[in-house]
Amino acid sequence: MTPTRILPDLQCSLVCEDIRQEVTGNFILVGVINFIRVPKLPVVALKLSLFNRWTAGVGQFTETARLIAPDQTTVLRKGEVKFALQDAGLHATNVTLFGQVEFTVAGTYFVEVLVDDVMKLRYPVPVILAPPPNPHAPGTPPAPA
């Protein structure tokens, strides 16, 4: 007897600047983000793209993706998408766009990925405040001509 429902595995989850899809169906991930360095706060990210790929499951599912503030309770953005896997040998790719995200404080933000309310992955996305150097500070090399 073949199983009617197997919760899928999350093969990968990546935060990117942009995600494009070729006519062949393949995806191009642009600017995979390890951290977000900003010169001042608050700052608004026009778009963050989340690429999630599921495999080894059978059935109909709901993916929930959340961006959580450093206080670990405030949900800045949330996206849900329904998807299906007919066979455990197949995969499903979901793209979630988080638009107009305002980062008000530096710190560690988190991406959470759930399937049918089961947490599959939670990972940090640090926002680092790094003001540009003062061009008039002593010891600053002159600007190139």
N, CA, C and O atoms as a GROMACS GRO file, in nm:
protein
  580
    1MET      N    1   0.084  -0.118   0.000
    1MET     CA    2   0.000   0.000   0.000
    1MET      C    3   0.089   0.125   0.000
    1MET      O    4   0.180   0.137   0.082
    2THR      N    5   0.063   0.216  -0.091
    2THR     CA    6   0.142   0.338  -0.097
    2THR      C    7   0.083   0.441  -0.002
    2THR      O    8  -0.038   0.452   0.012
    3PRO      N    9   0.172   0.517   0.063
    3PRO     CA   10   0.123   0.618   0.158
    3PRO      C   11   0.047   0.728   0.085
    3PRO      O   12   0.081   0.765  -0.027
    4THR      N   13  -0.057   0.780   0.151
    4THR     CA   14  -0.136   0.887   0.090
    4THR      C   15  -0.082   1.024   0.128
    4THR      O   16  -0.111   1.124   0.062
    5ARG      N   17  -0.003   1.028   0.235
    5ARG     CA   18   0.050   1.158   0.276
    5ARG      C   19   0.180   1.141   0.352
    5ARG      O   20   0.186   1.069   0.452
    6ILE      N   21   0.286   1.209   0.304
    6ILE     CA   22   0.416   1.212   0.371
    6ILE      C   23   0.458   1.359   0.377
    6ILE      O   24   0.465   1.425   0.273
    7LEU      N   25   0.485   1.410   0.497
    7LEU     CA   26   0.530   1.548   0.512
    7LEU      C   27   0.663   1.566   0.439
    7LEU      O   28   0.754   1.485   0.460
    8PRO      N   29   0.678   1.669   0.354
    8PRO     CA   30   0.800   1.682   0.275
    8PRO      C   31   0.918   1.734   0.355
    8PRO      O   32   0.901   1.791   0.464
    9ASP      N   33   1.037   1.715   0.300
    9ASP     CA   34   1.160   1.772   0.355
    9ASP      C   35   1.188   1.904   0.285
    9ASP      O   36   1.159   1.920   0.166
   10LEU      N   37   1.243   1.998   0.359
   10LEU     CA   38   1.284   2.126   0.302
   10LEU      C   39   1.426   2.108   0.251
   10LEU      O   40   1.521   2.098   0.330
   11GLN      N   41   1.442   2.105   0.120
   11GLN     CA   42   1.573   2.083   0.059
   11GLN      C   43   1.662   2.205   0.075
   11GLN      O   44   1.782   2.191   0.101
   12CYS      N   45   1.604   2.326   0.061
   12CYS     CA   46   1.682   2.448   0.083
   12CYS      C   47   1.588   2.566   0.105
   12CYS      O   48   1.472   2.564   0.065
   13SER      N   49   1.642   2.669   0.171
   13SER     CA   50   1.573   2.795   0.190
   13SER      C   51   1.678   2.904   0.185
   13SER      O   52   1.772   2.904   0.264
   14LEU      N   53   1.663   2.999   0.091
   14LEU     CA   54   1.761   3.104   0.072
   14LEU      C   55   1.691   3.238   0.057
   14LEU      O   56   1.593   3.250  -0.016
   15VAL      N   57   1.744   3.339   0.126
   15VAL     CA   58   1.696   3.476   0.108
   15VAL      C   59   1.784   3.540   0.001
   15VAL      O   60   1.907   3.534   0.008
   16CYS      N   61   1.720   3.601  -0.099
   16CYS     CA   62   1.791   3.659  -0.213
   16CYS      C   63   1.742   3.799  -0.242
   16CYS      O   64   1.635   3.840  -0.195
   17GLU      N   65   1.820   3.873  -0.319
   17GLU     CA   66   1.775   4.004  -0.367
   17GLU      C   67   1.667   3.989  -0.472
   17GLU      O   68   1.573   4.069  -0.476
   18ASP      N   69   1.680   3.886  -0.557
   18ASP     CA   70   1.582   3.864  -0.663
   18ASP      C   71   1.588   3.719  -0.708
   18ASP      O   72   1.691   3.653  -0.694
   19ILE      N   73   1.478   3.670  -0.761
   19ILE     CA   74   1.471   3.535  -0.816
   19ILE      C   75   1.405   3.545  -0.952
   19ILE      O   76   1.298   3.605  -0.967
   20ARG      N   77   1.470   3.487  -1.052
   20ARG     CA   78   1.414   3.489  -1.188
   20ARG      C   79   1.400   3.345  -1.236
   20ARG      O   80   1.471   3.256  -1.191
   21GLN      N   81   1.306   3.326  -1.328
   21GLN     CA   82   1.286   3.192  -1.383
   21GLN      C   83   1.307   3.196  -1.534
   21GLN      O   84   1.248   3.278  -1.604
   22GLU      N   85   1.393   3.106  -1.581
   22GLU     CA   86   1.420   3.095  -1.724
   22GLU      C   87   1.304   3.026  -1.793
   22GLU      O   88   1.219   2.966  -1.728
   23VAL      N   89   1.299   3.036  -1.926
   23VAL     CA   90   1.194   2.969  -2.002
   23VAL      C   91   1.203   2.818  -1.986
   23VAL      O   92   1.104   2.747  -2.004
   24THR      N   93   1.322   2.768  -1.953
   24THR     CA   94   1.340   2.624  -1.932
   24THR      C   95   1.278   2.578  -1.800
   24THR      O   96   1.261   2.458  -1.776
   25GLY      N   97   1.244   2.675  -1.713
   25GLY     CA   98   1.190   2.640  -1.582
   25GLY      C   99   1.294   2.650  -1.471
   25GLY      O  100   1.260   2.650  -1.353
   26ASN      N  101   1.422   2.659  -1.509
   26ASN     CA  102   1.527   2.671  -1.409
   26ASN      C  103   1.522   2.809  -1.343
   26ASN      O  104   1.477   2.906  -1.403
   27PHE      N  105   1.570   2.815  -1.220
   27PHE     CA  106   1.568   2.940  -1.145
   27PHE      C  107   1.706   3.003  -1.142
   27PHE      O  108   1.807   2.933  -1.137
   28ILE      N  109   1.709   3.135  -1.143
   28ILE     CA  110   1.832   3.212  -1.125
   28ILE      C  111   1.815   3.290  -0.995
   28ILE      O  112   1.724   3.373  -0.983
   29LEU      N  113   1.902   3.263  -0.898
   29LEU     CA  114   1.899   3.334  -0.771
   29LEU      C  115   2.000   3.447  -0.777
   29LEU      O  116   2.118   3.423  -0.805
   30VAL      N  117   1.956   3.570  -0.752
   30VAL     CA  118   2.042   3.687  -0.761
   30VAL      C  119   2.068   3.740  -0.621
   30VAL      O  120   1.974   3.767  -0.545
   31GLY      N  121   2.195   3.754  -0.586
   31GLY     CA  122   2.232   3.814  -0.458
   31GLY      C  123   2.184   3.735  -0.338
   31GLY      O  124   2.103   3.785  -0.261
   32VAL      N  125   2.233   3.613  -0.320
   32VAL     CA  126   2.199   3.534  -0.202
   32VAL      C  127   2.252   3.608  -0.079
   32VAL      O  128   2.371   3.642  -0.072
   33ILE      N  129   2.166   3.633   0.017
   33ILE     CA  130   2.197   3.721   0.131
   33ILE      C  131   2.244   3.640   0.252
   33ILE      O  132   2.176   3.550   0.300
   34ASN      N  133   2.366   3.675   0.300
   34ASN     CA  134   2.417   3.619   0.425
   34ASN      C  135   2.382   3.710   0.542
   34ASN      O  136   2.351   3.662   0.652
   35PHE      N  137   2.386   3.840   0.517
   35PHE     CA  138   2.353   3.942   0.616
   35PHE      C  139   2.316   4.068   0.539
   35PHE      O  140   2.339   4.078   0.419
   36ILE      N  141   2.256   4.163   0.610
   36ILE     CA  142   2.217   4.289   0.548
   36ILE      C  143   2.295   4.399   0.619
   36ILE      O  144   2.275   4.426   0.737
   37ARG      N  145   2.385   4.464   0.542
   37ARG     CA  146   2.465   4.574   0.598
   37ARG      C  147   2.403   4.706   0.552
   37ARG      O  148   2.384   4.727   0.432
   38VAL      N  149   2.372   4.794   0.647
   38VAL     CA  150   2.308   4.920   0.614
   38VAL      C  151   2.387   5.036   0.673
   38VAL      O  152   2.448   5.021   0.779
   39PRO      N  153   2.387   5.154   0.606
   39PRO     CA  154   2.461   5.268   0.657
   39PRO      C  155   2.387   5.344   0.767
   39PRO      O  156   2.449   5.416   0.846
   40LYS      N  157   2.252   5.328   0.773
   40LYS     CA  158   2.175   5.396   0.877
   40LYS      C  159   2.044   5.320   0.898
   40LYS      O  160   2.002   5.241   0.814
   41LEU      N  161   1.982   5.347   1.011
   41LEU     CA  162   1.852   5.288   1.044
   41LEU      C  163   1.757   5.400   1.084
   41LEU      O  164   1.803   5.500   1.138
   42PRO      N  165   1.631   5.388   1.062
   42PRO     CA  166   1.566   5.276   0.992
   42PRO      C  167   1.593   5.280   0.842
   42PRO      O  168   1.631   5.383   0.786
   43VAL      N  169   1.573   5.165   0.778
   43VAL     CA  170   1.592   5.152   0.635
   43VAL      C  171   1.484   5.057   0.583
   43VAL      O  172   1.440   4.967   0.654
   44VAL      N  173   1.442   5.078   0.458
   44VAL     CA  174   1.340   4.992   0.398
   44VAL      C  175   1.403   4.911   0.285
   44VAL      O  176   1.462   4.967   0.193
   45ALA      N  177   1.389   4.780   0.293
   45ALA     CA  178   1.429   4.692   0.182
   45ALA      C  179   1.309   4.683   0.089
   45ALA      O  180   1.202   4.636   0.129
   46LEU      N  181   1.327   4.726  -0.034
   46LEU     CA  182   1.215   4.725  -0.128
   46LEU      C  183   1.160   4.585  -0.150
   46LEU      O  184   1.039   4.565  -0.159
   47LYS      N  185   1.253   4.487  -0.157
   47LYS     CA  186   1.208   4.350  -0.182
   47LYS      C  187   1.312   4.251  -0.129
   47LYS      O  188   1.431   4.265  -0.156
   48LEU      N  189   1.265   4.153  -0.054
   48LEU     CA  190   1.345   4.036  -0.019
   48LEU      C  191   1.272   3.916  -0.077
   48LEU      O  192   1.151   3.903  -0.061
   49SER      N  193   1.347   3.829  -0.144
   49SER     CA  194   1.287   3.711  -0.207
   49SER      C  195   1.332   3.587  -0.132
   49SER      O  196   1.450   3.570  -0.102
   50LEU      N  197   1.237   3.500  -0.102
   50LEU     CA  198   1.266   3.376  -0.031
   50LEU      C  199   1.242   3.258  -0.124
   50LEU      O  200   1.132   3.242  -0.178
   51PHE      N  201   1.345   3.176  -0.143
   51PHE     CA  202   1.341   3.060  -0.232
   51PHE      C  203   1.339   2.934  -0.146
   51PHE      O  204   1.436   2.906  -0.075
   52ASN      N  205   1.230   2.859  -0.151
   52ASN     CA  206   1.218   2.734  -0.074
   52ASN      C  207   1.191   2.619  -0.170
   52ASN      O  208   1.106   2.630  -0.258
   53ARG      N  209   1.263   2.509  -0.151
   53ARG     CA  210   1.242   2.392  -0.236
   53ARG      C  211   1.214   2.271  -0.147
   53ARG      O  212   1.291   2.240  -0.055
   54TRP      N  213   1.103   2.203  -0.176
   54TRP     CA  214   1.055   2.088  -0.100
   54TRP      C  215   1.071   1.960  -0.180
   54TRP      O  216   1.062   1.962  -0.303
   55THR      N  217   1.094   1.849  -0.111
   55THR     CA  218   1.107   1.720  -0.178
   55THR      C  219   1.071   1.607  -0.081
   55THR      O  220   1.052   1.630   0.038
   56ALA      N  221   1.063   1.486  -0.134
   56ALA     CA  222   1.043   1.364  -0.054
   56ALA      C  223   0.912   1.365   0.023
   56ALA      O  224   0.904   1.311   0.134
   57GLY      N  225   0.808   1.425  -0.034
   57GLY     CA  226   0.678   1.425   0.030
   57GLY      C  227   0.569   1.381  -0.065
   57GLY      O  228   0.590   1.377  -0.186
   58VAL      N  229   0.453   1.348  -0.010
   58VAL     CA  230   0.336   1.312  -0.090
   58VAL      C  231   0.214   1.378  -0.026
   58VAL      O  232   0.189   1.362   0.093
   59GLY      N  233   0.138   1.451  -0.109
   59GLY     CA  234   0.014   1.510  -0.059
   59GLY      C  235   0.004   1.658  -0.091
   59GLY      O  236   0.080   1.713  -0.170
   60GLN      N  237  -0.094   1.722  -0.025
   60GLN     CA  238  -0.119   1.865  -0.039
   60GLN      C  239  -0.074   1.932   0.090
   60GLN      O  240  -0.098   1.882   0.199
   61PHE      N  241  -0.008   2.048   0.075
   61PHE     CA  242   0.054   2.112   0.191
   61PHE      C  243   0.036   2.263   0.184
   61PHE      O  244   0.004   2.320   0.080
   62THR      N  245   0.058   2.328   0.300
   62THR     CA  246   0.064   2.473   0.308
   62THR      C  247   0.198   2.512   0.367
   62THR      O  248   0.231   2.474   0.480
   63GLU      N  249   0.275   2.590   0.291
   63GLU     CA  250   0.401   2.644   0.341
   63GLU      C  251   0.372   2.781   0.401
   63GLU      O  252   0.300   2.863   0.343
   64THR      N  253   0.429   2.805   0.518
   64THR     CA  254   0.423   2.936   0.581
   64THR      C  255   0.566   2.985   0.598
   64THR      O  256   0.650   2.914   0.654
   65ALA      N  257   0.594   3.106   0.549
   65ALA     CA  258   0.726   3.167   0.564
   65ALA      C  259   0.707   3.296   0.642
   65ALA      O  260   0.618   3.376   0.611
   66ARG      N  261   0.793   3.317   0.743
   66ARG     CA  262   0.782   3.436   0.826
   66ARG      C  263   0.918   3.502   0.843
   66ARG      O  264   1.021   3.434   0.850
   67LEU      N  265   0.917   3.635   0.849
   67LEU     CA  266   1.035   3.712   0.884
   67LEU      C  267   1.009   3.770   1.023
   67LEU      O  268   0.914   3.846   1.043
   68ILE      N  269   1.094   3.733   1.118
   68ILE     CA  270   1.075   3.766   1.259
   68ILE      C  271   1.179   3.870   1.303
   68ILE      O  272   1.297   3.860   1.268
   69ALA      N  273   1.134   3.972   1.379
   69ALA     CA  274   1.223   4.077   1.430
   69ALA      C  275   1.314   4.022   1.540
   69ALA      O  276   1.291   3.913   1.592
   70PRO      N  277   1.420   4.099   1.575
   70PRO     CA  278   1.514   4.053   1.679
   70PRO      C  279   1.449   4.025   1.815
   70PRO      O  280   1.506   3.950   1.895
   71ASP      N  281   1.332   4.084   1.843
   71ASP     CA  282   1.265   4.052   1.971
   71ASP      C  283   1.209   3.909   1.971
   71ASP      O  284   1.161   3.862   2.074
   72GLN      N  285   1.216   3.843   1.858
   72GLN     CA  286   1.176   3.703   1.837
   72GLN      C  287   1.026   3.679   1.854
   72GLN      O  288   0.983   3.564   1.865
   73THR      N  289   0.946   3.787   1.856
   73THR     CA  290   0.801   3.770   1.863
   73THR      C  291   0.729   3.847   1.753
   73THR      O  292   0.623   3.804   1.706
   74THR      N  293   0.785   3.960   1.711
   74THR     CA  294   0.720   4.044   1.610
   74THR      C  295   0.739   3.983   1.471
   74THR      O  296   0.851   3.962   1.425
   75VAL      N  297   0.626   3.954   1.404
   75VAL     CA  298   0.630   3.902   1.268
   75VAL      C  299   0.624   4.021   1.173
   75VAL      O  300   0.521   4.088   1.162
   76LEU      N  301   0.736   4.047   1.103
   76LEU     CA  302   0.742   4.160   1.010
   76LEU      C  303   0.670   4.129   0.880
   76LEU      O  304   0.600   4.214   0.825
   77ARG      N  305   0.686   4.009   0.831
   77ARG     CA  306   0.620   3.965   0.708
   77ARG      C  307   0.586   3.817   0.719
   77ARG      O  308   0.656   3.740   0.786
   78LYS      N  309   0.476   3.780   0.652
   78LYS     CA  310   0.434   3.640   0.652
   78LYS      C  311   0.376   3.610   0.514
   78LYS      O  312   0.302   3.690   0.458
   79GLY      N  313   0.411   3.495   0.462
   79GLY     CA  314   0.355   3.451   0.334
   79GLY      C  315   0.313   3.306   0.344
   79GLY      O  316   0.379   3.225   0.410
   80GLU      N  317   0.202   3.273   0.278
   80GLU     CA  318   0.156   3.134   0.273
   80GLU      C  319   0.134   3.094   0.129
   80GLU      O  320   0.086   3.174   0.048
   81VAL      N  321   0.167   2.970   0.098
   81VAL     CA  322   0.143   2.918  -0.035
   81VAL      C  323   0.106   2.770  -0.023
   81VAL      O  324   0.167   2.696   0.055
   82LYS      N  325   0.007   2.730  -0.100
   82LYS     CA  326  -0.032   2.589  -0.103
   82LYS      C  327   0.044   2.521  -0.218
   82LYS      O  328   0.064   2.580  -0.324
   83PHE      N  329   0.084   2.397  -0.194
   83PHE     CA  330   0.154   2.322  -0.299
   83PHE      C  331   0.125   2.173  -0.281
   83PHE      O  332   0.079   2.129  -0.176
   84ALA      N  333   0.153   2.097  -0.386
   84ALA     CA  334   0.126   1.953  -0.383
   84ALA      C  335   0.246   1.878  -0.438
   84ALA      O  336   0.318   1.926  -0.525
   85LEU      N  337   0.266   1.759  -0.385
   85LEU     CA  338   0.366   1.665  -0.438
   85LEU      C  339   0.294   1.533  -0.464
   85LEU      O  340   0.238   1.473  -0.372
   86GLN      N  341   0.294   1.490  -0.588
   86GLN     CA  342   0.224   1.367  -0.626
   86GLN      C  343   0.306   1.242  -0.596
   86GLN      O  344   0.251   1.132  -0.582
   87ASP      N  345   0.438   1.260  -0.587
   87ASP     CA  346   0.528   1.146  -0.572
   87ASP      C  347   0.647   1.192  -0.489
   87ASP      O  348   0.690   1.307  -0.501
   88ALA      N  349   0.702   1.104  -0.405
   88ALA     CA  350   0.815   1.140  -0.318
   88ALA      C  351   0.942   1.170  -0.398
   88ALA      O  352   1.035   1.230  -0.343
   89GLY      N  353   0.947   1.132  -0.525
   89GLY     CA  354   1.064   1.160  -0.609
   89GLY      C  355   1.058   1.296  -0.676
   89GLY      O  356   1.151   1.333  -0.747
   90LEU      N  357   0.951   1.370  -0.656
   90LEU     CA  358   0.936   1.501  -0.718
   90LEU      C  359   0.977   1.611  -0.621
   90LEU      O  360   1.009   1.585  -0.505
   91HIS      N  361   0.975   1.735  -0.670
   91HIS     CA  362   1.003   1.849  -0.582
   91HIS      C  363   0.909   1.964  -0.618
   91HIS      O  364   0.851   1.968  -0.726
   92ALA      N  365   0.895   2.056  -0.524
   92ALA     CA  366   0.815   2.177  -0.545
   92ALA      C  367   0.899   2.296  -0.501
   92ALA      O  368   0.962   2.294  -0.396
   93THR      N  369   0.899   2.400  -0.583
   93THR     CA  370   0.973   2.522  -0.552
   93THR      C  371   0.874   2.634  -0.528
   93THR      O  372   0.786   2.660  -0.610
   94ASN      N  373   0.888   2.702  -0.413
   94ASN     CA  374   0.801   2.814  -0.378
   94ASN      C  375   0.885   2.939  -0.361
   94ASN      O  376   0.993   2.936  -0.301
   95VAL      N  377   0.836   3.049  -0.415
   95VAL     CA  378   0.902   3.178  -0.401
   95VAL      C  379   0.807   3.272  -0.327
   95VAL      O  380   0.692   3.290  -0.367
   96THR      N  381   0.856   3.331  -0.219
   96THR     CA  382   0.779   3.427  -0.140
   96THR      C  383   0.849   3.561  -0.148
   96THR      O  384   0.970   3.569  -0.128
   97LEU      N  385   0.773   3.666  -0.176
   97LEU     CA  386   0.829   3.801  -0.180
   97LEU      C  387   0.786   3.876  -0.055
   97LEU      O  388   0.668   3.884  -0.022
   98PHE      N  389   0.885   3.931   0.014
   98PHE     CA  390   0.860   4.019   0.127
   98PHE      C  391   0.890   4.160   0.078
   98PHE      O  392   1.006   4.196   0.061
   99GLY      N  393   0.786   4.240   0.056
   99GLY     CA  394   0.805   4.373   0.003
   99GLY      C  395   0.800   4.480   0.109
   99GLY      O  396   0.730   4.467   0.210
  100GLN      N  397   0.876   4.588   0.085
  100GLN     CA  398   0.874   4.706   0.173
  100GLN      C  399   0.898   4.669   0.320
  100GLN      O  400   0.821   4.708   0.408
  101VAL      N  401   1.005   4.594   0.346
  101VAL     CA  402   1.038   4.553   0.483
  101VAL      C  403   1.118   4.664   0.548
  101VAL      O  404   1.225   4.702   0.500
  102GLU      N  405   1.066   4.717   0.660
  102GLU     CA  406   1.139   4.822   0.732
  102GLU      C  407   1.217   4.760   0.847
  102GLU      O  408   1.161   4.694   0.934
  103PHE      N  409   1.348   4.782   0.844
  103PHE     CA  410   1.435   4.740   0.952
  103PHE      C  411   1.460   4.864   1.039
  103PHE      O  412   1.522   4.960   0.993
  104THR      N  413   1.413   4.861   1.163
  104THR     CA  414   1.424   4.978   1.251
  104THR      C  415   1.542   4.967   1.347
  104THR      O  416   1.592   5.069   1.395
  105VAL      N  417   1.587   4.844   1.374
  105VAL     CA  418   1.700   4.824   1.465
  105VAL      C  419   1.797   4.723   1.406
  105VAL      O  420   1.758   4.634   1.329
  106ALA      N  421   1.924   4.738   1.443
  106ALA     CA  422   2.023   4.637   1.406
  106ALA      C  423   2.000   4.515   1.495
  106ALA      O  424   1.945   4.527   1.604
  107GLY      N  425   2.043   4.401   1.448
  107GLY     CA  426   2.029   4.279   1.528
  107GLY      C  427   2.003   4.160   1.439
  107GLY      O  428   2.012   4.167   1.316
  108THR      N  429   1.971   4.049   1.504
  108THR     CA  430   1.949   3.924   1.432
  108THR      C  431   1.800   3.903   1.408
  108THR      O  432   1.723   3.884   1.502
  109TYR      N  433   1.763   3.908   1.283
  109TYR     CA  434   1.627   3.876   1.239
  109TYR      C  435   1.627   3.727   1.205
  109TYR      O  436   1.733   3.667   1.189
  110PHE      N  437   1.509   3.667   1.194
  110PHE     CA  438   1.502   3.525   1.165
  110PHE      C  439   1.402   3.498   1.054
  110PHE      O  440   1.297   3.563   1.045
  111VAL      N  441   1.434   3.400   0.969
  111VAL     CA  442   1.341   3.346   0.871
  111VAL      C  443   1.294   3.213   0.927
  111VAL      O  444   1.376   3.129   0.966
  112GLU      N  445   1.163   3.194   0.931
  112GLU     CA  446   1.105   3.067   0.974
  112GLU      C  447   1.027   3.008   0.858
  112GLU      O  448   0.952   3.077   0.790
  113VAL      N  449   1.047   2.877   0.835
  113VAL     CA  450   0.976   2.807   0.729
  113VAL      C  451   0.903   2.689   0.791
  113VAL      O  452   0.964   2.602   0.853
  114LEU      N  453   0.770   2.687   0.771
  114LEU     CA  454   0.687   2.580   0.826
  114LEU      C  455   0.610   2.513   0.713
  114LEU      O  456   0.583   2.575   0.610
  115VAL      N  457   0.576   2.388   0.734
  115VAL     CA  458   0.485   2.319   0.643
  115VAL      C  459   0.374   2.259   0.729
  115VAL      O  460   0.400   2.183   0.822
  116ASP      N  461   0.252   2.295   0.697
  116ASP     CA  462   0.136   2.252   0.776
  116ASP      C  463   0.158   2.273   0.926
  116ASP      O  464   0.131   2.185   1.008
  117ASP      N  465   0.207   2.393   0.960
  117ASP     CA  466   0.232   2.435   1.098
  117ASP      C  467   0.343   2.358   1.169
  117ASP      O  468   0.355   2.368   1.291
  118VAL      N  469   0.423   2.283   1.095
  118VAL     CA  470   0.539   2.213   1.153
  118VAL      C  471   0.664   2.291   1.113
  118VAL      O  472   0.692   2.308   0.994
  119MET      N  473   0.739   2.340   1.213
  119MET     CA  474   0.860   2.416   1.185
  119MET      C  475   0.964   2.325   1.121
  119MET      O  476   1.002   2.223   1.178
  120LYS      N  477   1.010   2.363   1.002
  120LYS     CA  478   1.112   2.286   0.933
  120LYS      C  479   1.250   2.351   0.943
  120LYS      O  480   1.352   2.282   0.945
  121LEU      N  481   1.251   2.486   0.950
  121LEU     CA  482   1.380   2.554   0.954
  121LEU      C  483   1.361   2.695   1.011
  121LEU      O  484   1.261   2.761   0.984
  122ARG      N  485   1.459   2.737   1.089
  122ARG     CA  486   1.463   2.874   1.142
  122ARG      C  487   1.608   2.916   1.136
  122ARG      O  488   1.695   2.852   1.197
  123TYR      N  489   1.636   3.025   1.062
  123TYR     CA  490   1.775   3.066   1.049
  123TYR      C  491   1.790   3.217   1.059
  123TYR      O  492   1.698   3.292   1.027
  124PRO      N  493   1.910   3.262   1.104
  124PRO     CA  494   1.932   3.404   1.127
  124PRO      C  495   1.966   3.480   1.001
  124PRO      O  496   2.030   3.429   0.909
  125VAL      N  497   1.920   3.607   0.998
  125VAL     CA  498   1.959   3.703   0.895
  125VAL      C  499   1.999   3.830   0.970
  125VAL      O  500   1.913   3.913   1.001
  126PRO      N  501   2.129   3.846   1.000
  126PRO     CA  502   2.172   3.963   1.077
  126PRO      C  503   2.159   4.093   0.996
  126PRO      O  504   2.190   4.097   0.877
  127VAL      N  505   2.112   4.197   1.062
  127VAL     CA  506   2.113   4.332   1.005
  127VAL      C  507   2.220   4.408   1.082
  127VAL      O  508   2.212   4.425   1.204
  128ILE      N  509   2.322   4.454   1.007
  128ILE     CA  510   2.440   4.516   1.067
  128ILE      C  511   2.443   4.663   1.030
  128ILE      O  512   2.436   4.699   0.913
  129LEU      N  513   2.454   4.748   1.131
  129LEU     CA  514   2.466   4.891   1.109
  129LEU      C  515   2.614   4.923   1.091
  129LEU      O  516   2.693   4.906   1.183
  130ALA      N  517   2.650   4.970   0.972
  130ALA     CA  518   2.788   5.004   0.940
  130ALA      C  519   2.790   5.136   0.867
  130ALA      O  520   2.787   5.140   0.744
  131PRO      N  521   2.795   5.248   0.942
  131PRO     CA  522   2.794   5.377   0.877
  131PRO      C  523   2.916   5.394   0.787
  131PRO      O  524   3.023   5.340   0.816
  132PRO      N  525   2.900   5.469   0.679
  132PRO     CA  526   3.015   5.491   0.591
  132PRO      C  527   3.122   5.571   0.665
  132PRO      O  528   3.090   5.647   0.757
  133PRO      N  529   3.249   5.554   0.625
  133PRO     CA  530   3.355   5.628   0.694
  133PRO      C  531   3.339   5.779   0.670
  133PRO      O  532   3.294   5.822   0.564
  134ASN      N  533   3.378   5.856   0.770
  134ASN     CA  534   3.374   6.002   0.759
  134ASN      C  535   3.490   6.045   0.670
  134ASN      O  536   3.606   6.023   0.706
  135PRO      N  537   3.462   6.108   0.554
  135PRO     CA  538   3.572   6.143   0.463
  135PRO      C  539   3.663   6.251   0.520
  135PRO      O  540   3.773   6.272   0.468
  136HIS      N  541   3.620   6.320   0.626
  136HIS     CA  542   3.701   6.427   0.683
  136HIS      C  543   3.771   6.385   0.812
  136HIS      O  544   3.834   6.467   0.878
  137ALA      N  545   3.759   6.258   0.847
  137ALA     CA  546   3.821   6.211   0.972
  137ALA      C  547   3.972   6.206   0.955
  137ALA      O  548   4.021   6.178   0.845
  138PRO      N  549   4.050   6.234   1.064
  138PRO     CA  550   4.195   6.226   1.054
  138PRO      C  551   4.237   6.083   1.017
  138PRO      O  552   4.180   5.986   1.066
  139GLY      N  553   4.336   6.073   0.932
  139GLY     CA  554   4.388   5.943   0.892
  139GLY      C  555   4.312   5.881   0.775
  139GLY      O  556   4.348   5.773   0.729
  140THR      N  557   4.210   5.948   0.725
  140THR     CA  558   4.134   5.896   0.611
  140THR      C  559   4.211   5.929   0.484
  140THR      O  560   4.245   6.046   0.460
  141PRO      N  561   4.240   5.828   0.402
  141PRO     CA  562   4.314   5.857   0.278
  141PRO      C  563   4.232   5.947   0.187
  141PRO      O  564   4.109   5.941   0.188
  142PRO      N  565   4.299   6.029   0.107
  142PRO     CA  566   4.225   6.117   0.015
  142PRO      C  567   4.150   6.035  -0.089
  142PRO      O  568   4.191   5.924  -0.125
  143ALA      N  569   4.039   6.091  -0.135
  143ALA     CA  570   3.959   6.024  -0.239
  143ALA      C  571   4.038   6.019  -0.368
  143ALA      O  572   4.112   6.113  -0.400
  144PRO      N  573   4.024   5.908  -0.445
  144PRO     CA  574   4.096   5.900  -0.572
  144PRO      C  575   4.046   6.010  -0.668
  144PRO      O  576   3.929   6.047  -0.667
  145ALA      N  577   4.139   6.060  -0.749
  145ALA     CA  578   4.105   6.168  -0.843
  145ALA      C  579   4.039   6.112  -0.967
  145ALA      O  580   4.002   6.187  -1.058
   0.00000   0.00000   0.00000
